[in-house]
Amino acid sequence: MSISNTPEQSQLGRASAYVDKYDPSQLFPIARATQREAMGIHGDTLPFFGADLWTAFELSWLNARGKPQLAIAHFTIPCETPNIIESKSFKLYLNSFNSSVFADAAAVRERLVEDLSEAVWRGSGKSGRVGVKLLAPDMFDREPVHELDGVDIDRLDLDCTHYQPAPQLLGANFDEQPVTETLTSRLLKSNCLVTGQPDWGSVQIRYSGPQIDQAGLLGYIVSFRQHNEFHEPCAERIFTDIMKHCRPTKLAVYARYTRRGGLDINPFRTSWPQPLPPNVRTARQ
């Protein structure tokens, strides 16, 4: 049985009490199925592999002597989990560590793994483990900043007239030799499903197959500009639309969104099993 939480029931767009004592009840999972069914994805058989890569830049707790500790946290949430975690609830949950005492970073990490794993699998009758990596301050200067690799299609000069997803703009050269290439854009923008606040992102598209029309692809990416949807289904919508209209033999879509509330969300979806991309932030993140 899936959970029935809806975005409107979450803390998004509401004044929230600041809870600084450990409180896992702050986590608010939302079923992926609703958005996926709207894209024609039904049941547990997914047309892609991948994960959602989160980064938390505002994680802190107290040691046994009351001294604040801090870390940057990387989270890996498999795309096959039935739920996402609503981002404001994630932030409130992390805030609840601020005045709580933990023996060490390992204890914090284990608590994060247990709570997040329970939330993303809640209501499914299944279980799994969310990936959690904590970086101590002496590791911070090893965190690189790097733009997504690939051909920048933002260089194209074109008229843009669609600001809701327009998959009809997508096309490919089906009569020519197939290619393998990587295309990138920094012009991805969508809006929060509940609050309408802007979510800014970059996207990388790696594929093999008929060569995708770059102008049409850029117009399609721009067409998300007034679209209200969470980060994860936006990436899945891009994946499914390109698959349908361009028919690549291989496809990987990687979206990196700028942080909000100290969190960034970076969905990765691929048609073939492969290692996850490194969680390396772009300059805007």
LOTIBA-632707 format. One record per residue (C-alpha): x, y, z; residue number from 1. Coordinates in Angstrom, 3 decimals. Layout:
! residues N
+----------+----------+----------+-----+
|        x |        y |        z | pos |
+----------+----------+----------+-----+
|        X |        Y |        Z | NUM |
...
+----------+----------+----------+-----+
! end
This chain:
! residues 285
+----------+----------+----------+-----+
|        x |        y |        z | pos |
+----------+----------+----------+-----+
|    0.000 |    0.000 |    0.000 |   1 |
|    1.443 |    3.379 |   -1.025 |   2 |
|    1.363 |    6.480 |    1.135 |   3 |
|   -1.281 |    9.119 |    0.460 |   4 |
|    0.643 |   12.268 |    1.354 |   5 |
|    0.111 |   15.079 |   -1.125 |   6 |
|    2.328 |   18.139 |   -1.697 |   7 |
|   -0.449 |   20.395 |   -0.427 |   8 |
|   -0.313 |   18.662 |    2.974 |   9 |
|    3.401 |   19.385 |    3.388 |  10 |
|    5.081 |   22.366 |    5.079 |  11 |
|    5.816 |   24.011 |    1.723 |  12 |
|    4.672 |   27.630 |    1.698 |  13 |
|    3.709 |   27.603 |    5.393 |  14 |
|    5.237 |   29.207 |    8.436 |  15 |
|    7.048 |   26.427 |   10.277 |  16 |
|    8.133 |   26.139 |   13.885 |  17 |
|   11.891 |   25.822 |   14.164 |  18 |
|   12.651 |   22.436 |   15.716 |  19 |
|   16.281 |   22.037 |   16.813 |  20 |
|   15.936 |   18.769 |   18.739 |  21 |
|   16.236 |   15.565 |   16.756 |  22 |
|   12.839 |   14.794 |   15.234 |  23 |
|   12.492 |   12.261 |   12.379 |  24 |
|    8.747 |   12.967 |   12.178 |  25 |
|    9.650 |   16.132 |   10.243 |  26 |
|   10.296 |   14.016 |    7.132 |  27 |
|    7.388 |   14.150 |    4.677 |  28 |
|    7.492 |   11.482 |    1.936 |  29 |
|    5.451 |   11.937 |   -1.237 |  30 |
|    4.659 |    9.047 |   -3.594 |  31 |
|    6.411 |    9.162 |   -6.954 |  32 |
|    3.569 |    7.237 |   -8.612 |  33 |
|    1.219 |   10.197 |   -9.127 |  34 |
|    3.630 |   12.188 |  -11.276 |  35 |
|    4.920 |    9.075 |  -13.046 |  36 |
|    1.459 |    7.884 |  -13.994 |  37 |
|    0.829 |   11.257 |  -15.619 |  38 |
|    3.837 |   10.498 |  -17.869 |  39 |
|    2.596 |    7.009 |  -18.714 |  40 |
|    4.914 |    5.210 |  -16.266 |  41 |
|    2.889 |    2.627 |  -14.361 |  42 |
|    3.777 |    0.110 |  -11.671 |  43 |
|    7.215 |   -0.922 |  -10.505 |  44 |
|    8.698 |   -1.522 |  -13.959 |  45 |
|   10.619 |    1.651 |  -14.745 |  46 |
|   12.021 |    2.661 |  -18.153 |  47 |
|   15.199 |    3.909 |  -16.496 |  48 |
|   17.786 |    3.364 |  -13.786 |  49 |
|   19.308 |    6.067 |  -11.623 |  50 |
|   19.092 |    8.014 |   -8.412 |  51 |
|   18.486 |   11.432 |   -6.895 |  52 |
|   21.715 |   12.958 |   -5.619 |  53 |
|   21.157 |   15.460 |   -2.814 |  54 |
|   23.685 |   17.710 |   -1.103 |  55 |
|   23.087 |   19.284 |    2.308 |  56 |
|   25.317 |   22.244 |    3.096 |  57 |
|   23.770 |   23.060 |    6.479 |  58 |
|   24.174 |   20.026 |    8.723 |  59 |
|   25.277 |   20.514 |   12.338 |  60 |
|   24.983 |   18.768 |   15.721 |  61 |
|   26.553 |   18.850 |   19.201 |  62 |
|   29.246 |   16.549 |   20.537 |  63 |
|   29.177 |   15.135 |   24.071 |  64 |
|   30.720 |   18.352 |   25.437 |  65 |
|   28.122 |   20.566 |   23.746 |  66 |
|   30.468 |   21.856 |   21.051 |  67 |
|   28.871 |   22.305 |   17.599 |  68 |
|   30.064 |   19.994 |   14.847 |  69 |
|   29.300 |   20.334 |   11.155 |  70 |
|   29.572 |   18.503 |    7.854 |  71 |
|   28.500 |   18.584 |    4.242 |  72 |
|   26.294 |   15.585 |    3.454 |  73 |
|   25.804 |   13.765 |    0.160 |  74 |
|   22.681 |   11.607 |   -0.152 |  75 |
|   21.906 |    9.011 |   -2.824 |  76 |
|   18.234 |    8.040 |   -3.108 |  77 |
|   17.582 |    5.271 |   -5.685 |  78 |
|   14.953 |    6.116 |   -8.284 |  79 |
|   13.127 |    2.848 |   -7.585 |  80 |
|   12.124 |    4.021 |   -4.116 |  81 |
|    8.349 |    4.606 |   -4.071 |  82 |
|    8.667 |    8.031 |   -2.414 |  83 |
|   10.588 |   11.247 |   -2.696 |  84 |
|   11.140 |   13.424 |    0.366 |  85 |
|    9.622 |   16.882 |    0.146 |  86 |
|   12.559 |   19.280 |    0.333 |  87 |
|   11.313 |   21.643 |    3.047 |  88 |
|   10.582 |   18.707 |    5.327 |  89 |
|   14.104 |   17.453 |    4.633 |  90 |
|   15.441 |   20.850 |    5.693 |  91 |
|   13.337 |   20.868 |    8.874 |  92 |
|   14.532 |   17.358 |    9.673 |  93 |
|   18.178 |   18.370 |    9.281 |  94 |
|   17.541 |   21.450 |   11.450 |  95 |
|   16.384 |   19.117 |   14.211 |  96 |
|   19.972 |   17.897 |   14.620 |  97 |
|   21.246 |   21.371 |   15.516 |  98 |
|   20.910 |   21.138 |   19.306 |  99 |
|   21.001 |   17.366 |   19.607 | 100 |
|   23.981 |   15.483 |   21.029 | 101 |
|   25.570 |   12.635 |   19.060 | 102 |
|   28.630 |   10.626 |   19.988 | 103 |
|   30.343 |   11.258 |   16.661 | 104 |
|   29.809 |   11.733 |   12.921 | 105 |
|   29.321 |    7.996 |   12.455 | 106 |
|   26.313 |    8.106 |   14.801 | 107 |
|   24.860 |   11.032 |   12.844 | 108 |
|   25.364 |    9.203 |    9.575 | 109 |
|   23.679 |    6.032 |   10.842 | 110 |
|   20.689 |    8.023 |   12.082 | 111 |
|   20.389 |    9.743 |    8.684 | 112 |
|   20.574 |    6.426 |    6.852 | 113 |
|   17.906 |    4.800 |    9.041 | 114 |
|   15.433 |    7.696 |    8.959 | 115 |
|   15.750 |    8.531 |    5.275 | 116 |
|   15.620 |    4.883 |    4.211 | 117 |
|   12.417 |    4.365 |    6.185 | 118 |
|   10.813 |    7.485 |    4.688 | 119 |
|   11.547 |    6.762 |    1.017 | 120 |
|   10.337 |    3.147 |    1.299 | 121 |
|    7.376 |    3.902 |    3.606 | 122 |
|    4.094 |    2.196 |    2.710 | 123 |
|    5.627 |   -0.137 |    0.114 | 124 |
|    6.271 |   -3.239 |    2.191 | 125 |
|    9.841 |   -3.124 |    0.873 | 126 |
|   13.050 |   -1.760 |    2.307 | 127 |
|   16.452 |   -0.572 |    1.202 | 128 |
|   19.296 |    1.710 |    2.213 | 129 |
|   19.821 |    5.323 |    1.223 | 130 |
|   23.442 |    6.275 |    0.593 | 131 |
|   24.840 |    8.887 |    3.005 | 132 |
|   28.360 |   10.348 |    2.963 | 133 |
|   29.473 |   12.999 |    5.457 | 134 |
|   32.378 |   15.317 |    4.664 | 135 |
|   34.167 |   16.868 |    7.635 | 136 |
|   35.454 |   20.466 |    7.406 | 137 |
|   39.017 |   19.313 |    6.673 | 138 |
|   37.625 |   17.834 |    3.441 | 139 |
|   35.756 |   20.925 |    2.270 | 140 |
|   38.551 |   22.294 |    0.077 | 141 |
|   38.556 |   19.016 |   -1.876 | 142 |
|   34.994 |   19.631 |   -3.062 | 143 |
|   35.362 |   20.640 |   -6.711 | 144 |
|   33.250 |   23.021 |   -8.763 | 145 |
|   32.792 |   21.865 |  -12.347 | 146 |
|   30.318 |   22.577 |  -15.120 | 147 |
|   28.560 |   19.701 |  -16.841 | 148 |
|   30.645 |   18.298 |  -19.687 | 149 |
|   29.240 |   18.387 |  -23.212 | 150 |
|   28.336 |   20.585 |  -26.160 | 151 |
|   26.667 |   23.769 |  -24.894 | 152 |
|   23.450 |   24.194 |  -26.877 | 153 |
|   22.716 |   27.535 |  -25.185 | 154 |
|   24.939 |   29.066 |  -27.889 | 155 |
|   22.078 |   28.672 |  -30.384 | 156 |
|   20.146 |   31.802 |  -31.341 | 157 |
|   16.469 |   30.939 |  -31.612 | 158 |
|   12.989 |   32.261 |  -30.913 | 159 |
|   11.417 |   30.767 |  -27.782 | 160 |
|    7.622 |   30.861 |  -27.566 | 161 |
|    6.725 |   27.849 |  -25.411 | 162 |
|    6.896 |   28.050 |  -21.605 | 163 |
|    5.038 |   24.857 |  -20.733 | 164 |
|    6.589 |   21.485 |  -21.677 | 165 |
|    6.402 |   21.198 |  -25.455 | 166 |
|    7.676 |   17.743 |  -26.488 | 167 |
|    6.476 |   18.428 |  -30.032 | 168 |
|    9.594 |   20.581 |  -30.425 | 169 |
|   11.814 |   17.495 |  -30.125 | 170 |
|   13.077 |   15.817 |  -33.258 | 171 |
|   15.961 |   13.790 |  -34.653 | 172 |
|   17.571 |   12.947 |  -37.994 | 173 |
|   16.249 |    9.423 |  -38.420 | 174 |
|   17.537 |    9.105 |  -42.015 | 175 |
|   21.190 |    9.778 |  -41.162 | 176 |
|   23.913 |    7.806 |  -39.430 | 177 |
|   23.467 |    7.524 |  -35.654 | 178 |
|   25.761 |    9.494 |  -33.375 | 179 |
|   26.967 |    9.425 |  -29.797 | 180 |
|   27.177 |   12.823 |  -28.140 | 181 |
|   26.609 |   14.818 |  -24.974 | 182 |
|   24.572 |   18.035 |  -24.951 | 183 |
|   24.211 |   20.505 |  -22.079 | 184 |
|   22.145 |   23.548 |  -21.184 | 185 |
|   22.020 |   25.934 |  -18.222 | 186 |
|   18.577 |   27.222 |  -19.216 | 187 |
|   16.467 |   24.666 |  -17.381 | 188 |
|   13.993 |   26.362 |  -15.060 | 189 |
|   10.834 |   24.997 |  -13.506 | 190 |
|    8.731 |   26.034 |  -10.522 | 191 |
|    7.886 |   24.376 |   -7.230 | 192 |
|    4.683 |   22.371 |   -7.570 | 193 |
|    3.171 |   23.965 |   -4.459 | 194 |
|    4.677 |   27.431 |   -3.952 | 195 |
|    5.432 |   28.369 |   -7.557 | 196 |
|    8.920 |   29.509 |   -6.504 | 197 |
|   11.546 |   29.165 |   -9.258 | 198 |
|   13.905 |   26.193 |   -9.423 | 199 |
|   16.999 |   26.877 |  -11.534 | 200 |
|   19.003 |   24.087 |  -13.100 | 201 |
|   21.439 |   22.780 |  -15.672 | 202 |
|   20.885 |   19.595 |  -17.638 | 203 |
|   23.172 |   17.142 |  -19.407 | 204 |
|   21.847 |   14.766 |  -22.063 | 205 |
|   24.058 |   11.870 |  -23.182 | 206 |
|   22.739 |    9.609 |  -25.903 | 207 |
|   23.452 |    7.304 |  -28.813 | 208 |
|   21.098 |    7.122 |  -31.767 | 209 |
|   19.600 |    9.421 |  -34.389 | 210 |
|   21.144 |   12.871 |  -34.020 | 211 |
|   18.851 |   15.063 |  -31.938 | 212 |
|   17.935 |   18.454 |  -33.390 | 213 |
|   19.730 |   20.825 |  -31.028 | 214 |
|   17.496 |   23.851 |  -31.615 | 215 |
|   14.398 |   21.795 |  -30.937 | 216 |
|   15.975 |   20.338 |  -27.812 | 217 |
|   16.895 |   23.790 |  -26.487 | 218 |
|   13.391 |   25.085 |  -27.144 | 219 |
|   12.024 |   22.061 |  -25.305 | 220 |
|   14.263 |   22.663 |  -22.273 | 221 |
|   13.224 |   26.341 |  -22.205 | 222 |
|    9.567 |   25.245 |  -22.348 | 223 |
|    9.762 |   24.088 |  -18.719 | 224 |
|   10.128 |   27.722 |  -17.624 | 225 |
|    6.580 |   28.134 |  -16.287 | 226 |
|    5.972 |   24.474 |  -15.497 | 227 |
|    5.121 |   23.516 |  -11.896 | 228 |
|    6.692 |   20.196 |  -10.937 | 229 |
|    9.268 |   18.837 |   -8.508 | 230 |
|   12.864 |   18.325 |   -9.671 | 231 |
|   12.710 |   14.533 |   -9.897 | 232 |
|    9.680 |   14.233 |  -12.208 | 233 |
|   11.032 |   17.082 |  -14.360 | 234 |
|   14.097 |   14.979 |  -15.112 | 235 |
|   11.932 |   11.924 |  -15.729 | 236 |
|    9.673 |   13.901 |  -18.050 | 237 |
|   12.695 |   15.038 |  -20.059 | 238 |
|   13.896 |   11.436 |  -20.249 | 239 |
|   10.554 |    9.977 |  -21.353 | 240 |
|    9.854 |   12.743 |  -23.890 | 241 |
|   13.276 |   12.393 |  -25.546 | 242 |
|   12.882 |    8.616 |  -25.616 | 243 |
|    9.485 |    8.906 |  -27.288 | 244 |
|   10.230 |   11.617 |  -29.835 | 245 |
|   13.933 |   11.051 |  -30.625 | 246 |
|   14.156 |    7.261 |  -30.129 | 247 |
|   17.785 |    7.006 |  -28.968 | 248 |
|   19.257 |    3.554 |  -28.402 | 249 |
|   20.867 |    4.870 |  -25.204 | 250 |
|   19.920 |    7.890 |  -23.111 | 251 |
|   21.047 |    9.464 |  -19.843 | 252 |
|   19.593 |   12.663 |  -18.377 | 253 |
|   21.318 |   14.432 |  -15.484 | 254 |
|   19.803 |   17.597 |  -13.999 | 255 |
|   21.591 |   19.685 |  -11.373 | 256 |
|   19.397 |   22.242 |   -9.613 | 257 |
|   20.661 |   25.170 |   -7.570 | 258 |
|   20.292 |   24.854 |   -3.824 | 259 |
|   17.337 |   26.138 |   -1.838 | 260 |
|   17.311 |   26.073 |    1.970 | 261 |
|   20.825 |   24.656 |    2.000 | 262 |
|   19.859 |   21.664 |   -0.183 | 263 |
|   20.380 |   20.883 |   -3.835 | 264 |
|   18.657 |   18.039 |   -5.711 | 265 |
|   20.239 |   16.404 |   -8.750 | 266 |
|   18.225 |   13.638 |  -10.476 | 267 |
|   20.006 |   11.202 |  -12.790 | 268 |
|   18.118 |    8.832 |  -15.108 | 269 |
|   19.675 |    6.403 |  -17.578 | 270 |
|   18.430 |    3.716 |  -19.938 | 271 |
|   21.325 |    1.385 |  -19.144 | 272 |
|   23.039 |    0.361 |  -15.897 | 273 |
|   26.110 |    2.504 |  -15.255 | 274 |
|   27.888 |    4.179 |  -12.340 | 275 |
|   26.229 |    7.279 |  -10.975 | 276 |
|   27.845 |   10.557 |  -12.010 | 277 |
|   30.055 |   12.272 |   -9.437 | 278 |
|   28.083 |   14.644 |   -7.202 | 279 |
|   30.167 |   17.655 |   -8.272 | 280 |
|   28.421 |   21.006 |   -7.941 | 281 |
|   28.273 |   23.547 |  -10.723 | 282 |
|   29.250 |   27.169 |  -10.225 | 283 |
|   25.651 |   28.276 |   -9.575 | 284 |
|   25.139 |   25.636 |   -6.909 | 285 |
+----------+----------+----------+-----+
! end
